[in-house]
Amino acid sequence: MSLIELKDIGKIYVSENSVAVGIRGVNAKMDVGEFIAVTGASGSGKTTLLNVLSGMDTYEEGEMLVCGEPTSHYIQSDWEEYREKYISFIFQDYNILESFTVLQNVELALTHISSKKERRKRAELLLEKVGLTKHKNHKGSKLSGGQKQRTVIARALAKDSPIILADEPTGNLDSRSAKEIIDLLKEISAEKLVVVVTHSFDEVRDVATREIRIFDGAVERDTVLADAEKKDPKTLIAAAEGTNKKKKLSFIREGVELGAHRFFAKPKLAVFMSIIMTVAILATFFFTALIIGDPNLLAKDHVFTPFDGRVAITHIDGSPITEEEISKLAERLGAKSYLSFDGALDTFVRIRRPDSDYGYMSLKYTYGTDGCKPTVGRLPGEGEVYLKLPIKMRPHFGSDTLLIDTIRSDSGQKYKVSGVEYFYDNGKYAEMVIRTEDFAEMSVSGYFNNRQGDITVRYSVMYENGDLIEQQDSRILINNELKGNEVLLVGKYSDEEILSVSNFSIDIYDYSFMQGRMSYDFDGEYNEAKSDALFKEYQKGEKEEYFYYNIWGVHISPELASDIIENSVSKLYPQASLFFENDSEAKQACAGLKDEGYLALTTDVYYFDIEQRILSIIEAIFLIGIWLVAIIFLCFFLSLCMSKNVDTLRKDVGILRSMGIKNNAIRVSMYSIMALSAIPALIFFAVVAFAVYTSPTLNPMVPFIHAPHYALIVLGMFIIVMRLAGKNNKRIFKQSVRKTLRGGNEE
């Protein structure tokens, strides 16, 4: 059995205007131990024969047997595997990776050696053999023709394949160097098949065991020049298959290393690709911010404001829970605390923004200060509040010293601020949060602020003209400057002067937790001078219509507001809250309360509106679909931008394929190149994201970018990298090796 047997091999080249015969009717057997010289005039078909032997060109006629196995049925992947297993090629036009050093070029053929140290040692020995030790760290682009040729020869020897094919290996060498190379090829032919194409038969006359002369595409003569010690190829093939098996097992490692070498070997291209990737990730950031929108689109609609360990409790019949009753329940069930009036827990209070005359912030009440870590100031004491604010508020409230120590709600109540804690993710929390120890007292403002329209103040007004007219207002504001039953009416009610105000009462009705309507009577002491002074004070230098609305209504004192809550609202209010260490403990403690006439729920419960949920899911799918379309469009755009630069990598891929580097490893190297070019972009993006996330100025500019979206942006970048690398691989591997080496031109 011969290593290679050719039976009537023919190769035809077809172009648009003509058909050319490369070789025809070639018959030959080639064995291990032979040194075969292929001679003939230029254009006779010598290189075509070599390309067919190497699998870089297919054949259209006849059959080529390798170790007795036919190859006419081979597809491209089979030829790739054949070159990997059997072939080392020495090119006439070098085909070295010019961006790699001499040492790196040789090490490419030694990837089957897992130890980098052993690989380096083996490469250096081969470079010493071909006389390139002094040039091992020079890039291929800096070498002379002869040095490039020596590099290619060293690389071919490094691969240790059963078959070495050489196309004019001495064409660029001086006579002395040429003899050294020919002697080296003769030396290794004892254990391999060496086929050398040459114009000068005299160079190989003394070492060749056989001459095959090609004329006009056919074998003119096949002459045995010396007896060759032919050997059974089975042992050699088994060794090659063992090496190939190791390569199969390590193609990912090999591809990653190869990609890293290719990336760093072309600094200008690496910088360009990194810039393109930076543009890509910033565009992805823009698309995500523009398209994705509300981060709470699929959020659960909780019945109550969720607190870990909070239980909302009420009578099944809807009757109010008294202070004494909830106190005893808390003690019996082991709750750490309780609230008999918890209405403000599930509402917001509006606070005028310190950075805007016309803006408001919504503060959500919470209970307790567990887990609070103030950025500035301290935790709250009696009568104080603790604010949890978005980072955009830091310039107004301070980072070292508390710049604002008092805030006022839309209902008029003032709060003493003890400390502030800033958060960065402006989608994780409500815009602002109040935490306070004496919650029940502080929640009065929240109640009045959120129940405008559910509360009506009725009173009688005596005017200067003698009219006694009953008035009503639905806007109640708490004024910390007032004491006891002092009342202010702010606003212009009539052209007549007000002489007196009397018969105050408050009607409370249509409140979801209330049963019916309740009236609360109180004696108000109207202070006309203070009312006029307050109105004029707020008008100074400001727009009258805004401040008229801002202070218009009935002003009452905090004490009176608390009295209203205690003596009317709380008596109708049917719900209270118990607080345990966690939800698990809360559920366990309240498991049997239904039998006692209570309905007790932990605040992780939510209501499910199937119609709204379906609409939200459809909207989410639509937005994600639009986002993916935007990413794919970006991929096409970037591919267009990078196409010319990626073409510079194409010939490198052709060289790697001709060397028999595993296709999978080459593909992985392309993914590796794209991934490496994305790393500077990701680092840049991380810096930008950190700046956006932590900057009071930049954070509010992208209100829809939250922590999960940053992960989505990285996912988008991953899709782009995979798409670009996959597309480039597809383009490159569609072509034959010979066509790729020729720059993709038609054959």
C-alpha positions in Angstrom: 0.0 0.0 0.0 1.4 3.3 -1.1 1.0 6.5 1.0 -0.4 8.3 -2.0 -1.6 6.8 -5.3 -2.8 8.9 -8.3 -5.1 7.3 -10.9 -5.8 9.3 -14.1 -6.0 12.6 -12.1 -7.3 15.6 -14.0 -7.8 19.2 -12.9 -9.8 21.7 -14.9 -10.1 25.5 -14.3 -13.3 27.1 -15.5 -13.6 30.9 -15.9 -16.3 33.1 -17.5 -14.7 33.0 -20.9 -12.6 29.8 -21.1 -11.8 26.4 -19.8 -8.1 25.5 -19.0 -6.6 22.1 -18.2 -4.3 22.2 -15.2 -3.2 18.5 -15.3 -4.6 15.4 -17.0 -4.2 11.7 -16.8 -1.6 11.8 -14.1 -0.7 8.3 -12.6 1.8 7.9 -9.9 2.5 6.1 -6.6 4.4 7.9 -3.8 5.8 6.3 -0.7 7.4 7.2 2.6 11.2 7.4 2.2 11.0 9.0 -1.2 12.4 12.4 -2.3 10.5 13.2 -5.5 11.5 16.1 -7.7 8.7 17.5 -9.9 10.2 19.3 -12.9 8.9 21.0 -16.0 8.6 24.3 -17.8 6.6 27.2 -16.3 2.9 26.7 -16.7 3.3 23.0 -17.3 1.1 22.0 -14.2 3.7 21.4 -11.5 2.2 23.7 -8.9 -1.3 22.4 -9.8 -0.1 18.8 -9.1 1.2 20.0 -5.8 -2.1 21.8 -4.9 -4.0 18.6 -5.7 -1.6 16.5 -3.5 -2.1 19.0 -0.7 -5.9 19.1 -0.9 -5.8 22.9 -1.5 -7.3 22.2 -4.9 -9.9 19.6 -5.8 -9.6 17.4 -8.8 -12.4 16.7 -11.4 -11.1 13.4 -13.0 -9.7 10.2 -11.7 -9.0 9.1 -8.1 -6.4 10.0 -5.4 -5.9 7.3 -2.8 -4.4 8.0 0.6 -3.2 4.9 2.3 -5.5 3.0 0.0 -8.6 5.1 0.8 -10.3 7.1 -2.0 -10.7 10.9 -1.7 -13.0 11.7 -4.6 -16.0 12.0 -2.2 -14.2 14.4 0.1 -15.9 17.7 0.9 -14.1 20.8 2.2 -14.1 19.7 5.8 -12.5 16.3 4.8 -9.8 18.1 2.9 -9.2 20.4 6.0 -8.8 17.3 8.1 -6.5 15.7 5.5 -4.2 18.7 5.4 -4.2 18.8 9.2 -3.2 15.1 9.5 -0.9 14.6 6.5 0.5 17.8 4.9 3.2 20.4 5.5 3.6 22.9 2.7 6.5 25.1 1.8 5.2 27.9 -0.5 7.0 29.6 -3.3 5.7 33.0 -2.2 6.3 32.3 1.5 2.8 32.7 2.8 4.0 33.5 6.3 2.0 35.6 8.8 3.8 38.9 8.4 2.4 40.4 11.5 3.8 37.4 13.6 7.4 37.1 14.6 9.5 34.3 13.1 9.2 32.4 16.4 5.4 32.8 16.5 5.2 31.5 12.9 7.0 28.4 13.8 5.1 27.9 17.0 1.9 27.9 15.0 2.8 24.5 13.7 3.4 23.2 17.2 0.0 23.7 18.8 -0.4 20.0 19.4 2.3 20.4 22.1 0.3 21.7 25.2 3.4 22.9 27.1 4.3 26.4 26.0 7.8 25.9 27.3 8.3 22.7 25.3 6.8 24.4 22.3 9.2 27.3 22.5 12.2 25.0 22.9 11.2 22.9 19.9 10.7 26.1 17.7 14.0 27.5 18.7 15.8 24.3 17.8 14.2 24.3 14.3 15.2 28.0 13.8 18.7 27.1 14.7 18.6 24.4 12.0 17.6 26.9 9.3 19.9 29.7 10.6 17.3 32.1 11.9 18.1 32.2 15.7 19.2 35.8 15.5 16.0 36.8 13.7 13.5 34.9 15.9 11.9 38.0 17.3 11.7 39.9 14.0 8.2 40.3 12.4 7.7 38.6 9.1 7.2 41.9 7.3 10.8 42.9 8.3 12.5 39.8 6.8 14.2 39.4 3.5 13.0 36.9 0.9 15.5 34.3 1.9 14.7 34.7 5.6 11.0 34.3 4.9 11.7 31.1 3.0 13.7 29.7 5.9 10.9 30.6 8.2 8.4 28.7 6.1 10.7 25.7 6.0 11.2 25.7 9.7 7.4 25.9 10.1 6.8 23.0 7.8 9.4 20.9 9.7 7.8 21.8 13.0 4.5 20.3 12.0 6.1 16.9 11.7 3.6 15.7 9.0 4.1 12.5 6.9 4.1 14.4 3.7 6.2 17.6 3.0 5.4 19.4 -0.2 7.7 22.2 -1.3 7.1 24.6 -4.2 10.4 26.1 -5.3 11.8 26.1 -1.7 15.2 27.4 -2.8 14.0 30.1 -5.2 14.9 33.0 -3.0 18.1 31.6 -1.4 21.7 31.9 -2.3 23.5 28.7 -3.5 25.0 27.9 -0.1 21.7 28.3 1.8 19.9 26.4 -1.0 22.2 23.4 -0.6 21.7 23.5 3.2 17.9 23.4 2.8 18.0 20.6 0.2 20.2 18.6 2.4 17.8 19.1 5.3 14.9 18.0 3.2 16.8 14.9 2.1 17.6 14.1 5.8 13.9 14.2 6.8 12.8 12.3 3.7 14.1 9.1 5.3 11.0 9.1 7.5 8.6 11.0 5.3 7.5 11.6 1.7 9.1 14.8 0.3 7.8 16.2 -3.0 9.7 19.2 -4.3 8.7 21.3 -7.3 11.8 22.9 -8.9 12.9 24.7 -12.0 16.5 23.7 -11.4 16.8 19.9 -11.3 20.6 20.3 -10.8 19.9 21.5 -7.2 18.3 18.2 -6.3 20.0 15.8 -8.7 22.3 14.3 -6.0 19.6 13.9 -3.4 16.4 13.1 -5.3 15.3 9.4 -5.5 12.9 10.1 -8.3 12.0 12.7 -11.0 8.5 13.3 -12.3 8.6 15.6 -15.3 5.4 17.4 -16.3 4.7 18.6 -19.8 1.5 20.3 -20.9 -0.4 19.0 -17.8 0.6 15.4 -18.3 3.5 13.2 -16.9 6.2 13.2 -19.6 8.4 10.8 -17.7 8.7 9.3 -14.2 12.3 8.3 -13.6 13.7 6.4 -10.6 17.1 8.0 -9.8 18.1 6.1 -6.7 16.8 3.3 -4.6 14.6 4.6 -1.8 14.1 2.7 1.4 10.3 2.7 1.1 8.5 2.2 4.4 5.0 1.1 5.4 3.1 4.3 6.1 0.9 2.7 8.8 3.2 3.6 11.7 3.7 7.1 10.5 0.0 7.6 9.9 -0.9 6.2 13.4 1.5 8.8 14.9 -0.1 11.6 12.8 -3.6 10.5 13.9 -2.4 10.5 17.5 -1.2 14.1 17.1 -4.5 15.0 15.4 -6.5 13.5 18.2 -4.7 15.8 20.7 -5.4 18.8 18.5 -9.1 17.9 18.4 -9.3 17.9 22.1 -7.6 21.3 22.5 -9.0 23.3 19.6 -10.7 25.8 22.0 -7.4 26.5 23.8 -5.6 26.6 20.5 -8.2 29.0 19.0 -8.1 31.4 22.0 -4.3 31.5 21.9 -4.3 31.9 18.1 -6.9 34.7 18.3 -4.8 36.6 21.0 -1.7 36.3 18.8 -3.5 37.5 15.7 -5.2 40.4 17.6 -2.0 41.8 19.2 0.1 41.2 16.1 -1.8 44.0 14.3 -2.0 46.9 16.7 -3.5 49.4 14.2 -6.3 47.0 13.3 -6.8 46.1 17.0 -7.2 49.8 17.8 -9.7 50.3 14.9 -11.7 47.3 15.9 -11.8 48.4 19.5 -13.1 51.8 18.5 -15.8 50.2 16.4 -16.8 48.0 19.3 -16.9 51.1 21.6 -19.2 52.7 19.1 -21.3 49.5 19.1 -21.7 49.3 22.9 -22.5 53.0 23.2 -25.1 52.5 20.4 -26.5 49.5 22.4 -26.7 51.7 25.5 -28.6 54.3 23.5 -31.0 51.7 22.0 -31.6 50.2 25.4 -32.3 53.5 27.0 -34.6 54.6 24.1 -36.5 51.3 23.6 -36.8 49.3 26.8 -38.4 52.0 28.9 -40.2 51.2 32.1 -38.2 48.7 34.1 -41.3 47.9 36.2 -43.4 46.8 33.2 -43.7 43.3 34.4 -43.5 44.1 38.1 -46.0 42.6 40.5 -48.8 44.9 41.6 -48.6 44.5 45.4 -51.7 45.1 47.4 -49.6 46.7 50.2 -46.2 48.3 50.3 -44.0 45.3 50.9 -41.9 45.1 54.0 -40.1 41.9 55.0 -42.0 40.7 58.1 -45.0 43.1 57.8 -48.5 41.7 58.2 -51.5 43.7 57.3 -54.4 42.6 59.5 -58.1 43.5 59.6 -61.4 42.0 60.8 -63.2 39.8 58.3 -66.3 41.9 58.9 -64.5 45.2 58.2 -64.9 46.6 61.7 -62.1 48.9 63.1 -59.2 47.4 65.1 -58.6 49.3 68.3 -55.2 50.2 69.7 -55.7 47.9 72.7 -56.7 45.0 70.4 -53.6 45.3 68.1 -51.3 45.7 71.1 -52.5 42.4 72.7 -52.3 40.6 69.3 -48.7 41.8 68.9 -47.7 40.6 72.4 -49.5 37.2 71.9 -48.0 36.5 68.5 -44.5 37.7 69.3 -44.4 40.7 66.9 -41.5 43.1 67.5 -43.8 46.1 66.9 -47.2 47.2 65.6 -49.1 50.1 64.1 -52.8 50.7 64.8 -53.1 53.3 62.0 -50.9 52.2 59.1 -52.7 54.1 56.2 -49.7 56.2 55.3 -47.5 53.1 54.8 -49.4 52.5 51.5 -49.4 56.1 50.3 -47.1 58.9 49.2 -46.6 62.4 50.5 -45.6 65.2 48.1 -42.6 67.3 49.0 -41.6 70.4 47.2 -38.2 69.8 45.5 -35.4 72.0 46.8 -34.0 72.3 43.3 -37.1 73.6 41.7 -39.9 76.1 42.4 -42.4 74.1 40.4 -41.4 70.5 41.1 -42.4 68.0 43.7 -41.0 64.7 45.0 -43.1 61.9 46.2 -41.9 60.4 49.5 -43.1 57.0 50.5 -43.3 56.3 54.1 -41.5 53.3 55.5 -41.4 52.0 59.1 -38.2 51.7 61.2 -34.6 52.2 60.3 -33.2 48.7 59.9 -30.4 48.5 57.4 -30.1 52.3 57.0 -26.6 53.7 56.6 -26.7 57.5 56.3 -24.3 59.1 53.8 -24.6 62.4 55.7 -26.2 63.1 59.1 -27.5 60.4 61.4 -30.5 58.1 62.0 -33.7 59.9 63.1 -34.8 60.7 66.7 -38.2 61.8 68.0 -39.9 64.1 65.6 -37.3 63.7 62.8 -37.2 62.0 59.4 -34.5 60.1 57.6 -34.5 60.4 53.8 -33.4 57.9 51.2 -32.8 60.0 48.1 -31.6 59.4 44.5 -28.1 60.4 43.9 -29.3 63.4 41.8 -30.3 65.1 45.1 -26.8 65.0 46.6 -25.9 68.6 45.4 -29.0 69.9 47.3 -28.8 67.9 50.5 -25.0 67.6 50.7 -22.5 64.8 51.1 -20.3 65.9 54.0 -22.6 68.4 55.8 -26.4 68.4 55.7 -27.3 71.4 53.6 -31.1 71.1 54.0 -32.3 70.2 57.5 -36.0 70.9 57.0 -38.5 69.9 54.4 -42.2 70.8 54.0 -44.9 68.6 52.6 -47.6 69.7 50.1 -50.1 69.6 52.9 -48.0 72.1 54.8 -46.3 70.0 57.5 -42.6 70.5 58.1 -40.2 67.7 58.9 -36.8 68.0 60.6 -34.3 66.0 58.6 -31.8 64.0 60.6 -29.8 62.3 57.8 -29.8 61.3 54.2 -28.8 58.1 52.4 -28.4 58.2 48.6 -29.2 55.4 46.2 -27.9 55.1 42.6 -30.4 52.8 40.9 -33.3 55.2 40.2 -35.6 52.3 39.4 -35.1 50.2 42.5 -36.8 52.5 45.0 -39.5 55.1 45.0 -38.1 58.5 44.2 -37.8 59.3 47.9 -38.4 57.4 51.1 -39.1 58.6 54.6 -38.0 56.5 57.6 -38.9 57.6 61.0 -39.1 56.2 64.6 -42.3 58.0 65.7 -44.2 56.9 62.6 -47.8 57.3 63.8 -47.3 61.0 64.5 -45.3 61.7 61.3 -47.8 59.9 59.1 -50.5 62.5 59.7 -49.2 64.7 56.9 -49.2 61.7 54.6 -52.9 61.0 55.4 -54.0 64.6 54.7 -51.8 64.9 51.6 -53.3 61.8 50.0 -56.9 62.2 51.1 -57.6 65.6 49.5 -61.1 65.3 48.2 -62.0 62.6 50.8 -62.0 65.3 53.5 -64.1 68.5 53.5 -63.7 71.3 56.0 -67.0 73.2 56.6 -67.1 76.6 58.3 -69.2 79.8 58.5 -67.7 83.2 57.4 -69.0 86.6 58.6 -68.2 89.3 56.0 -68.0 93.0 56.6 -71.2 93.6 54.6 -73.1 91.5 57.1 -73.4 88.3 55.1 -72.9 85.0 56.9 -72.0 82.4 54.4 -71.2 78.7 54.9 -68.0 77.8 53.1 -66.2 74.5 52.4 -62.7 73.6 51.4 -61.2 70.2 50.4 -57.6 71.3 50.8 -56.1 71.0 54.3 -52.6 72.0 55.0 -50.6 71.4 58.2 -48.7 74.5 59.3 -46.0 73.9 62.0 -46.2 77.6 62.9 -49.7 77.2 64.3 -50.5 76.0 67.8 -53.6 74.5 69.4 -56.8 75.4 67.5 -55.4 78.3 65.6 -56.7 78.3 62.0 -55.6 80.2 58.9 -57.7 80.7 55.7 -55.3 81.6 52.9 -56.7 82.8 49.6 -59.1 85.5 48.3 -62.6 84.4 48.9 -64.5 87.6 48.4 -64.0 91.3 47.7 -65.4 91.9 51.2 -63.3 91.8 54.3 -63.7 88.7 56.5 -64.8 89.6 60.0 -64.9 86.2 61.7 -64.8 82.5 61.0 -66.7 80.0 63.1 -68.5 76.6 63.3 -65.6 74.5 62.0 -66.3 70.8 61.2 -64.5 68.2 59.1 -66.5 65.6 57.1 -64.6 62.4 56.2 -66.2 60.1 53.6 -65.6 57.9 50.6 -62.4 56.5 52.0 -61.9 53.0 50.9 -61.2 51.6 54.4 -64.0 53.6 56.0 -67.6 52.5 56.6 -69.8 55.5 55.8 -69.1 59.1 56.8 -68.0 60.8 60.0 -68.0 64.4 61.1 -65.5 66.0 63.5 -66.3 69.3 65.1 -63.7 71.7 66.4 -63.4 75.3 67.5 -61.1 77.2 65.2 -59.5 80.5 66.2 -59.3 82.4 62.9 -56.3 84.7 62.6 -56.8 87.2 59.8 -53.5 89.0 60.2 -51.5 85.8 59.9 -53.5 84.7 56.9 -52.9 87.9 55.0 -49.2 87.9 56.0 -48.6 84.3 54.9 -50.3 85.0 51.5 -48.2 88.1 50.9 -44.9 86.4 52.0 -45.3 83.7 49.5 -46.1 86.2 46.7 -42.9 88.2 47.1 -40.9 88.1 43.9 -42.6 84.9 42.7 -45.4 83.9 40.4 -48.7 84.5 42.2 -50.6 81.7 40.5 -48.2 79.0 41.7 -47.9 80.2 45.3 -51.6 80.9 45.5 -52.2 77.2 44.8 -49.2 76.2 47.0 -50.7 77.8 50.1 -54.4 78.1 49.3 -56.6 76.2 51.7 -57.3 75.7 55.4 -54.2 75.7 57.6 -54.4 73.8 60.8 -51.8 72.9 63.5 -50.0 69.5 63.8 -51.7 69.0 67.1 -55.2 69.5 65.6 -54.3 67.2 62.7 -53.2 64.5 65.1 -56.4 65.0 67.1 -58.5 64.5 64.0 -56.7 61.3 63.2 -57.0 60.0 66.8 -60.7 60.9 67.4 -62.2 60.2 64.0 -60.1 58.6 61.3 -58.6 55.9 63.5 -62.0 55.0 64.9 -63.2 54.1 61.4 -60.0 52.7 60.1 -60.2 48.9 59.9 -56.6 47.9 59.3 -53.4 47.7 61.3 -49.9 46.3 60.8 -47.8 43.8 62.8 -44.0 43.6 62.3 -42.0 40.4 62.6 -38.3 39.6 61.8 -39.2 38.2 58.4 -42.0 37.0 56.2 -41.5 33.3 57.1 -41.9 34.1 60.8 -44.9 36.4 60.0 -46.7 33.7 58.1 -46.2 31.1 60.7 -47.4 33.4 63.5 -50.5 34.5 61.7 -51.5 31.1 60.3 -54.5 30.5 62.6 -55.9 34.1 62.8 -58.7 33.4 60.3 -60.5 31.2 62.8 -60.5 34.2 65.2 -62.2 36.4 62.7 -59.1 38.1 61.3 -57.8 38.4 57.8 -54.0 38.6 58.0 -51.7 38.9 54.9 -48.0 39.4 54.5 -47.2 42.2 52.2 -45.7 40.1 49.5 -49.2 39.4 48.2 -50.2 41.0 44.9 -53.3 41.2 42.8 -53.3 39.7 39.3 -55.2 41.4 36.5 -55.0 38.9 33.7 -55.9 41.4 31.0 -53.3 43.9 32.2 -50.7 41.2 32.6 -51.3 39.9 29.0 -51.0 43.5 27.7 -47.8 44.0 29.7 -46.3 40.8 28.4 -47.2 41.7 24.8 -45.7 45.1 25.3 -42.5 43.6 26.8 -42.2 41.1 23.9 -42.7 43.9 21.4 -40.1 46.2 23.0 -37.5 43.3 23.3 -38.3 42.5 19.6 -37.6 46.1 18.6 -34.5 46.0 20.7 -33.2 42.9 18.9 -34.0 44.4 15.5 -32.0 47.4 16.5 -29.1 45.2 17.6 -29.2 43.2 14.3 -29.3 46.4 12.3 -26.3 47.6 14.3 -24.5 44.3 13.4 -25.1 44.9 9.7 -23.8 48.4 10.0 -20.7 47.4 11.9 -20.0 44.5 9.5 -20.1 47.1 6.7 -17.6 49.3 8.6 -15.3 46.4 9.4 -15.5 44.5 6.1 -12.4 46.0 4.5 -10.4 45.6 7.6 -11.5 42.0 8.2 -10.4 41.3 4.6 -6.8 41.9 5.9 -7.3 38.9 8.1 -8.5 36.7 5.2 -5.1 35.8 3.8 -3.9 35.0 7.3 -6.8 32.5 7.5 -5.8 31.0 4.2 -2.3 30.5 5.4 -3.6 28.9 8.6 -5.9 26.6 6.7 -3.0 25.6 4.3 -1.0 24.7 7.4 -3.7 22.3 8.5 -4.6 24.3 11.6 -7.9 22.9 12.8 -10.9 24.8 11.2 -12.7 24.9 14.6 -9.6 26.5 16.1 -9.4 29.1 13.3 -13.1 29.9 13.9 -12.6 30.2 17.6 -9.7 32.5 16.9 -12.0 34.9 15.0 -14.4 34.9 18.0 -11.5 35.5 20.2 -10.3 38.5 18.1 -13.8 40.0 18.3 -14.0 39.4 22.0 -10.6 40.9 22.6 -11.6 44.0 20.6 -14.7 44.3 22.7 -12.8 44.2 26.0 -11.5 47.9 25.7 -15.1 48.8 24.7 -16.5 47.1 27.8 -13.9 48.8 30.0 -14.7 52.1 28.5 -18.4 51.4 28.9 -17.9 50.3 32.5 -16.2 53.7 33.2 -19.0 55.6 31.5 -21.7 53.5 33.2 -20.0 54.1 36.6 -19.9 57.8 35.9 -23.6 57.8 34.8 -24.6 55.7 37.7 -22.8 57.7 40.4 -23.0 61.2 39.0 -25.8 63.4 40.3 -25.9 65.2 37.0 -25.7 62.2 34.6 -27.9 59.7 36.6 -31.2 61.4 35.9 -30.5 61.8 32.2 -31.0 58.1 31.7 -34.0 57.3 34.0 -34.8 54.0 32.3 -31.3 52.5 32.6 -31.2 50.4 35.8 -29.0 47.5 37.0 -30.7 44.8 34.9 -30.3 46.9 31.8 -26.6 47.1 32.1 -26.6 43.3 31.9 -28.9 43.6 28.9 -26.4 45.9 27.2 -23.5 43.5 27.8 -25.8 40.7 26.3 -26.3 43.0 23.3 -22.6 43.4 22.9 -22.2 39.6 23.1 -24.7 39.2 20.3 -22.8 41.7 18.2 -19.5 39.9 18.8 -20.9 36.5 18.0 -22.8 37.8 14.9 -19.8 39.6 13.4 -17.4 36.7 14.1 -19.8 34.2 12.7 -20.5 36.2 9.6 -16.8 36.7 8.9 -16.1 33.0 9.4 -18.9 32.1 7.0 -17.4 34.5 4.3 -13.9 33.1 4.7 -14.7 29.4 4.8 -16.9 29.5 1.8 -13.8 29.8 -0.4 -11.2 27.2 -1.2 -7.8 27.6 0.4 -6.1 28.4 -2.9 -8.7 31.1 -3.6 -8.3 32.6 -0.2 -4.5 32.8 -0.5 -5.0 34.6 -3.8 -7.1 37.3 -2.0 -10.5 35.9 -2.9 -10.1 36.4 -6.7 -12.0 34.2 -9.1 -10.1 31.2 -10.2 
